[in-house]
Amino acid sequence: MAYEWKNNIACKATYAILEGPLDQIDEILVPQDKAGDYKIAYFSNYPDDASSKIKEKWARKISAKFVQYVLKFYDVRKEKPTDTISKWHNDTWPVFKDGDKTLTDLAAVLDKHCKFSDE
């Protein structure tokens, strides 16, 4: 079953970090309850016309910041104790690289790696 955008901490955290410290979306244009289908390519700094190598570099950088902010602002435990932050980052950056991916895809990766208090 595909992951769904919903009113849980994983989706709220994804939105809050992208709207807040990473400044990639505007809450006036993209309300949280409708943000699940919002594509990565619509982010304010997404390198649309760049080469694959440039997109990967951007994706790795923003993914690292995203993971850092999740750890800074949310009380999370690892879903699988054997997973590392590096594994989480390696699962996250390809989502940022692919402009056709959505906030729902990003929240799904976050939810896969983190156990939040609402679970």
C-alpha positions as semicolon CSV with decimal commas, in nm:
position;residue;x (nm);y (nm);z (nm)
1;M;0,000;0,000;0,000
2;A;0,134;0,342;-0,095
3;Y;0,214;0,595;0,172
4;E;-0,047;0,869;0,213
5;W;-0,009;1,233;0,314
6;K;-0,188;1,262;0,648
7;N;-0,204;1,445;0,976
8;N;0,087;1,269;1,147
9;I;0,425;1,385;1,275
10;A;0,621;1,253;0,974
11;C;0,414;1,459;0,730
12;K;0,400;1,762;0,960
13;A;0,777;1,749;1,015
14;T;0,846;1,717;0,643
15;Y;0,630;2,020;0,570
16;A;0,754;2,229;0,862
17;I;1,121;2,180;0,779
18;L;1,077;2,247;0,408
19;E;0,859;2,551;0,473
20;G;1,066;2,681;0,764
21;P;1,442;2,645;0,791
22;L;1,499;2,507;0,440
23;D;1,268;2,770;0,283
24;Q;1,169;2,554;-0,015
25;I;0,791;2,603;-0,007
26;D;0,555;2,888;0,082
27;E;0,273;2,810;0,323
28;I;0,046;3,066;0,156
29;L;0,079;2,898;-0,185
30;V;0,105;2,541;-0,055
31;P;-0,108;2,476;0,255
32;Q;0,002;2,182;0,466
33;D;-0,313;1,977;0,413
34;K;-0,266;1,995;0,034
35;A;0,113;1,962;0,026
36;G;0,139;1,586;-0,025
37;D;0,129;1,610;-0,404
38;Y;0,370;1,903;-0,420
39;K;0,665;1,803;-0,640
40;I;1,029;1,844;-0,547
41;A;1,081;2,020;-0,882
42;Y;0,863;2,307;-0,754
43;F;1,103;2,384;-0,467
44;S;1,240;2,736;-0,475
45;N;1,600;2,621;-0,521
46;Y;1,552;2,302;-0,726
47;P;1,812;2,302;-1,007
48;D;1,565;2,242;-1,294
49;D;1,794;2,277;-1,592
50;A;2,109;2,147;-1,428
51;S;2,299;1,831;-1,509
52;S;2,236;1,512;-1,318
53;K;2,562;1,564;-1,130
54;I;2,458;1,913;-1,014
55;K;2,115;1,782;-0,909
56;E;2,281;1,505;-0,709
57;K;2,512;1,750;-0,535
58;W;2,216;1,975;-0,447
59;A;2,009;1,675;-0,334
60;R;2,283;1,540;-0,108
61;K;2,331;1,881;0,053
62;I;1,963;1,955;0,116
63;S;1,905;1,598;0,231
64;A;2,178;1,631;0,492
65;K;2,022;1,955;0,616
66;F;1,676;1,797;0,619
67;V;1,798;1,504;0,832
68;Q;1,983;1,742;1,066
69;Y;1,672;1,955;1,120
70;V;1,454;1,652;1,187
71;L;1,700;1,539;1,453
72;K;1,726;1,890;1,596
73;F;1,355;1,972;1,619
74;Y;1,185;1,635;1,675
75;D;1,221;1,366;1,937
76;V;1,273;1,063;1,716
77;R;1,392;0,709;1,762
78;K;1,522;0,491;1,484
79;E;1,263;0,255;1,338
80;K;1,535;-0,009;1,306
81;P;1,806;0,022;1,574
82;T;2,070;-0,109;1,333
83;D;2,008;0,168;1,077
84;T;2,250;0,459;1,066
85;I;2,199;0,826;0,993
86;S;2,403;0,765;0,678
87;K;2,153;0,501;0,560
88;W;1,867;0,744;0,620
89;H;2,051;1,014;0,425
90;N;2,124;0,768;0,143
91;D;1,752;0,687;0,119
92;T;1,654;1,055;0,132
93;W;1,878;1,228;-0,119
94;P;1,748;1,037;-0,427
95;V;1,399;1,167;-0,344
96;F;1,531;1,524;-0,346
97;K;1,714;1,461;-0,675
98;D;1,405;1,336;-0,859
99;G;1,190;1,637;-0,941
100;D;0,885;1,416;-0,996
101;K;0,890;1,292;-0,636
102;T;0,655;1,460;-0,391
103;L;0,642;1,561;-0,027
104;T;0,452;1,237;0,033
105;D;0,751;1,042;-0,099
106;L;0,982;1,235;0,131
107;A;0,753;1,182;0,433
108;A;0,744;0,810;0,353
109;V;1,123;0,789;0,378
110;L;1,116;0,986;0,702
111;D;0,847;0,759;0,845
112;K;1,042;0,451;0,734
113;H;1,349;0,556;0,932
114;C;1,198;0,731;1,234
115;K;0,959;0,629;1,505
116;F;0,760;0,926;1,629
117;S;0,550;0,966;1,941
118;D;0,226;0,932;1,740
119;E;0,304;0,575;1,632
